[in-house]
Amino acid sequence: MSVVNDLLEGSIDIHVHFGPDYRLARSVDGLEAACEARDVGMRAIVLKSHDYPTAGVAYHVRQVIEGIDIFGCICLDSQVGGLNKDALDVAGKLGAKICWMPTHTAAFNMKQKGIPGVGISLVDGEGKLVPELKDIFALIKKYDMAVCTGHTSPQEKFAVVEGALAAGLKKVVVTHPMSGHVLTLDQMAELAGKGAYIEHCFGGTMPGGHRMDPKEIVDAVRKVGAERTVISSDLGQEQNPKPAEGFRVMIGTLLNFGLTAAELEIMIKKNPAYLLGLEKRPVPVKKAK
């Protein structure tokens, strides 16, 4: 068996887009995403929608597809009422494993993309977290979920990381900071040093995406360390490879660009397993020499 297939076996993708989706044509629905991931030997996937909680979808997929763990999530976008603790509470009770801060309807994302409207901000005029996040962090902790920073500004990402860690959360993820070059390498390293995980998405390298050079991912891993990095696909767009096949391509590409099998083992197996509660303990961070 090839190194790529060895790494694909037992891997986890925490960022899989699927249909139905009223915004975009998707390459897979939840059943297809799960079947294809299982058939290549993956351990688990997280079904993500920007517009509706997916724990219920994940439940039904699990009734049909055996041999792989399927998890749901919630994005705190306008479609679920924004920073809505009640929606989050229900998602947690139904088994959602990840809570994303606002994505498409984040104020920063809307401004970047020229989308009309105000959008959701996570900080006030003084740069402090809005009060709604106190209850939201408490619920994320209660249900042992991971919190991801979403499509937010650098200032908001720092505030969320610091606020979540101060609230006792252990599973804090900075969402694809290099898509659109939102954060610098030094900023990523600073956030990782505080205790956050940095998520890099292979979808950002696609022609229809940000056309990020895969070497940028390698450089970021070298800066931050594999122990504080998660790599996901962020695939499911009609024009791109389907998520499971894209995950295979991602592994081969990153190996070709210089990441080691040992590093990838941490970033696509061990770290996501910890974030989803499949492993109890995080990978220890190596001390600087």
C-alpha positions as CSV (number, residue, x, y, z in Angstrom):
1,M,0.0,0.0,0.0
2,S,1.3,3.5,-0.8
3,V,2.1,6.1,1.8
4,V,-0.8,8.2,0.6
5,N,-3.2,5.3,1.2
6,D,-1.7,4.5,4.5
7,L,-2.3,8.1,5.6
8,L,-5.8,8.1,4.2
9,E,-6.7,5.0,6.2
10,G,-8.1,6.3,9.5
11,S,-8.0,10.0,8.6
12,I,-10.6,12.6,9.6
13,D,-12.0,15.6,7.7
14,I,-13.6,18.1,9.9
15,H,-14.7,20.4,7.1
16,V,-16.9,18.7,4.5
17,H,-19.5,20.7,2.5
18,F,-22.6,18.9,1.1
19,G,-26.0,19.4,-0.4
20,P,-28.7,20.5,-0.3
21,D,-27.3,24.1,-0.3
22,Y,-29.3,27.0,-1.6
23,R,-26.2,29.1,-2.3
24,L,-24.0,26.7,-4.3
25,A,-24.2,23.5,-6.3
26,R,-22.6,20.8,-4.3
27,S,-20.7,17.7,-5.5
28,V,-22.1,15.4,-2.9
29,D,-25.0,15.1,-0.5
30,G,-24.5,13.8,3.1
31,L,-24.9,10.1,2.1
32,E,-22.5,10.4,-0.8
33,A,-19.9,12.2,1.3
34,A,-20.1,9.5,4.0
35,C,-20.1,6.5,1.5
36,E,-17.1,7.8,-0.4
37,A,-15.1,8.6,2.8
38,R,-15.9,5.2,4.2
39,D,-14.9,3.5,1.0
40,V,-11.4,5.0,1.0
41,G,-10.9,4.0,4.7
42,M,-11.5,7.3,6.5
43,R,-12.4,7.3,10.1
44,A,-14.7,10.2,10.4
45,I,-16.1,13.4,8.7
46,V,-17.9,16.5,9.8
47,L,-20.8,17.6,7.6
48,K,-20.8,21.4,7.5
49,S,-23.5,23.9,6.3
50,H,-23.3,27.6,6.6
51,D,-27.0,27.9,6.9
52,Y,-28.5,25.1,9.1
53,P,-27.3,22.9,12.0
54,T,-26.2,19.5,10.7
55,A,-26.4,17.2,13.7
56,G,-29.8,15.9,12.5
57,V,-28.4,15.1,9.1
58,A,-25.5,13.3,10.6
59,Y,-27.8,11.2,12.7
60,H,-29.8,10.0,9.7
61,V,-26.6,9.3,7.7
62,R,-25.3,7.2,10.5
63,Q,-28.4,5.0,10.4
64,V,-27.6,4.1,6.8
65,I,-23.8,4.2,6.5
66,E,-21.7,1.9,8.8
67,G,-18.0,1.8,9.2
68,I,-17.4,5.5,9.6
69,D,-18.2,8.2,12.2
70,I,-20.4,11.1,10.9
71,F,-20.7,14.3,12.9
72,G,-22.6,17.5,12.7
73,C,-21.9,21.1,13.5
74,I,-23.5,24.5,13.7
75,C,-22.5,27.9,12.3
76,L,-23.7,30.9,14.2
77,D,-24.8,32.7,11.1
78,S,-27.9,34.9,10.6
79,Q,-29.9,31.9,9.3
80,V,-29.9,30.3,12.8
81,G,-30.4,33.6,14.5
82,G,-26.7,34.6,14.7
83,L,-25.2,34.4,18.2
84,N,-28.1,32.3,19.3
85,K,-27.5,30.3,22.4
86,D,-30.8,28.4,22.1
87,A,-29.9,27.1,18.6
88,L,-26.5,26.1,19.9
89,D,-28.0,24.3,23.0
90,V,-30.2,22.2,20.7
91,A,-27.2,21.4,18.4
92,G,-25.2,20.3,21.4
93,K,-28.0,18.1,22.7
94,L,-28.2,16.5,19.3
95,G,-24.5,15.7,19.3
96,A,-22.9,18.5,17.2
97,K,-19.1,18.5,17.7
98,I,-18.1,21.8,16.3
99,C,-19.5,25.3,16.7
100,W,-18.3,27.8,14.0
101,M,-18.5,31.5,14.7
102,P,-20.2,33.3,11.9
103,T,-19.0,32.5,8.4
104,H,-20.9,33.9,5.4
105,T,-22.8,36.5,7.5
106,A,-19.7,37.6,9.5
107,A,-19.3,41.3,9.1
108,F,-15.7,40.9,8.1
109,N,-16.6,38.3,5.4
110,M,-19.4,40.4,4.0
111,K,-17.2,43.5,3.8
112,Q,-14.4,41.5,2.1
113,K,-16.7,40.1,-0.5
114,G,-18.8,43.2,-1.1
115,I,-22.0,41.6,0.2
116,P,-24.6,44.2,1.2
117,G,-25.7,44.3,4.8
118,V,-24.2,44.8,8.2
119,G,-23.2,41.3,9.2
120,I,-22.4,39.9,12.6
121,S,-19.5,41.3,14.7
122,L,-17.9,39.5,17.6
123,V,-16.3,42.5,19.2
124,D,-17.7,45.9,20.2
125,G,-16.2,49.3,19.4
126,E,-13.6,48.9,22.1
127,G,-12.5,45.5,20.7
128,K,-14.1,43.5,23.5
129,L,-16.1,40.4,22.9
130,V,-19.8,41.0,22.7
131,P,-21.7,39.7,25.8
132,E,-23.6,37.0,24.0
133,L,-20.4,35.0,23.7
134,K,-20.2,34.4,27.5
135,D,-23.2,32.0,27.3
136,I,-22.1,30.6,24.0
137,F,-18.7,29.6,25.4
138,A,-20.4,28.1,28.4
139,L,-22.5,25.9,26.2
140,I,-19.6,24.9,24.0
141,K,-17.8,23.8,27.1
142,K,-20.8,22.0,28.5
143,Y,-21.1,19.8,25.3
144,D,-17.4,19.4,24.9
145,M,-17.5,20.9,21.4
146,A,-14.7,22.6,19.4
147,V,-15.1,26.3,18.7
148,C,-13.9,27.6,15.3
149,T,-13.3,31.3,14.6
150,G,-15.2,31.3,11.3
151,H,-14.8,34.0,8.6
152,T,-13.9,36.7,11.0
153,S,-11.3,39.5,11.2
154,P,-7.9,39.1,12.7
155,Q,-9.0,41.2,15.7
156,E,-12.0,38.9,16.2
157,K,-9.9,35.7,15.9
158,F,-7.6,36.9,18.6
159,A,-10.5,37.9,20.8
160,V,-12.3,34.6,20.3
161,V,-9.2,32.5,21.0
162,E,-8.3,34.5,24.1
163,G,-12.0,34.6,25.4
164,A,-12.6,30.9,24.7
165,L,-9.4,29.8,26.4
166,A,-10.1,32.1,29.4
167,A,-13.6,30.4,29.6
168,G,-11.9,27.0,30.0
169,L,-12.4,25.7,26.5
170,K,-9.6,23.4,25.3
171,K,-10.6,22.9,21.7
172,V,-10.2,26.2,19.9
173,V,-9.6,26.3,16.2
174,V,-8.5,29.2,14.0
175,T,-10.4,28.8,10.7
176,H,-8.4,28.7,7.5
177,P,-6.3,31.9,8.3
178,M,-4.5,31.8,4.9
179,S,-7.6,31.9,2.7
180,G,-7.4,35.5,1.7
181,H,-4.2,35.9,3.7
182,V,-6.2,37.0,6.8
183,L,-3.4,36.2,9.2
184,T,0.4,36.4,8.9
185,L,2.6,33.4,9.9
186,D,3.7,35.3,13.0
187,Q,0.0,35.8,14.0
188,M,-0.7,32.1,13.5
189,A,2.3,31.2,15.6
190,E,1.1,33.6,18.3
191,L,-2.4,32.1,18.4
192,A,-1.0,28.6,18.5
193,G,1.3,29.6,21.3
194,K,-1.8,30.7,23.3
195,G,-3.3,27.2,22.8
196,A,-5.3,27.3,19.6
197,Y,-5.2,24.9,16.7
198,I,-4.6,26.4,13.2
199,E,-6.8,24.8,10.5
200,H,-5.6,24.8,6.9
201,C,-8.0,23.9,4.1
202,F,-6.9,22.3,0.9
203,G,-9.9,23.8,-0.9
204,G,-8.0,27.1,-0.8
205,T,-5.5,25.8,-3.3
206,M,-8.2,25.1,-5.9
207,P,-8.4,27.2,-9.1
208,G,-11.9,28.3,-8.2
209,G,-10.7,29.3,-4.7
210,H,-7.9,31.5,-3.4
211,R,-5.3,29.6,-5.6
212,M,-3.1,29.3,-2.6
213,D,0.3,27.7,-3.2
214,P,0.4,24.4,-1.2
215,K,3.9,25.4,-0.2
216,E,2.2,28.1,1.9
217,I,0.6,25.4,4.0
218,V,3.9,23.7,4.4
219,D,5.5,26.9,5.5
220,A,2.8,27.5,8.1
221,V,3.1,24.0,9.5
222,R,6.9,24.6,9.8
223,K,6.2,27.9,11.6
224,V,3.5,26.6,14.0
225,G,4.2,22.9,14.3
226,A,2.1,19.9,13.4
227,E,1.0,19.5,17.0
228,R,-1.0,22.7,16.8
229,T,-2.3,22.3,13.2
230,V,-5.3,20.6,11.6
231,I,-5.6,20.1,7.8
232,S,-9.0,19.6,6.3
233,S,-10.5,19.6,2.8
234,D,-13.2,22.3,2.8
235,L,-14.4,20.6,-0.4
236,G,-17.8,19.8,-1.7
237,Q,-18.0,22.5,-4.4
238,E,-19.3,21.2,-7.7
239,Q,-16.2,22.4,-9.7
240,N,-13.7,20.7,-7.3
241,P,-12.8,17.1,-6.5
242,K,-15.3,15.4,-4.3
243,P,-14.2,15.6,-0.6
244,A,-12.9,12.1,-0.1
245,E,-10.9,12.1,-3.4
246,G,-9.8,15.6,-2.7
247,F,-8.5,14.5,0.7
248,R,-6.4,11.8,-1.1
249,V,-5.0,14.4,-3.5
250,M,-4.3,16.7,-0.5
251,I,-2.2,14.1,1.2
252,G,-0.2,13.3,-1.9
253,T,0.3,17.0,-2.7
254,L,1.5,18.0,0.8
255,L,3.9,15.0,0.9
256,N,5.2,16.2,-2.5
257,F,5.7,19.7,-1.1
258,G,7.7,18.5,1.8
259,L,5.5,17.5,4.8
260,T,6.4,14.2,6.4
261,A,4.1,11.3,6.9
262,A,4.6,11.7,10.7
263,E,3.5,15.3,10.5
264,L,0.4,14.5,8.4
265,E,-0.5,11.6,10.8
266,I,-0.8,14.2,13.6
267,M,-2.7,16.8,11.5
268,I,-5.2,14.6,9.7
269,K,-5.7,11.8,12.4
270,K,-4.6,12.6,15.9
271,N,-5.5,16.3,16.2
272,P,-9.0,16.1,14.6
273,A,-9.7,12.9,16.7
274,Y,-9.1,14.9,19.8
275,L,-11.2,17.8,18.6
276,L,-14.1,15.5,17.9
277,G,-13.8,13.6,21.2
278,L,-12.6,10.4,19.6
279,E,-9.4,10.7,21.6
280,K,-9.2,11.9,25.2
281,R,-5.8,13.6,25.2
282,P,-4.2,16.1,22.8
283,V,-0.9,15.6,21.1
284,P,1.8,17.1,23.4
285,V,3.4,20.2,22.0
286,K,7.1,19.9,21.6
287,K,9.2,22.3,23.6
288,A,11.3,24.7,21.6
289,K,15.0,23.8,21.7
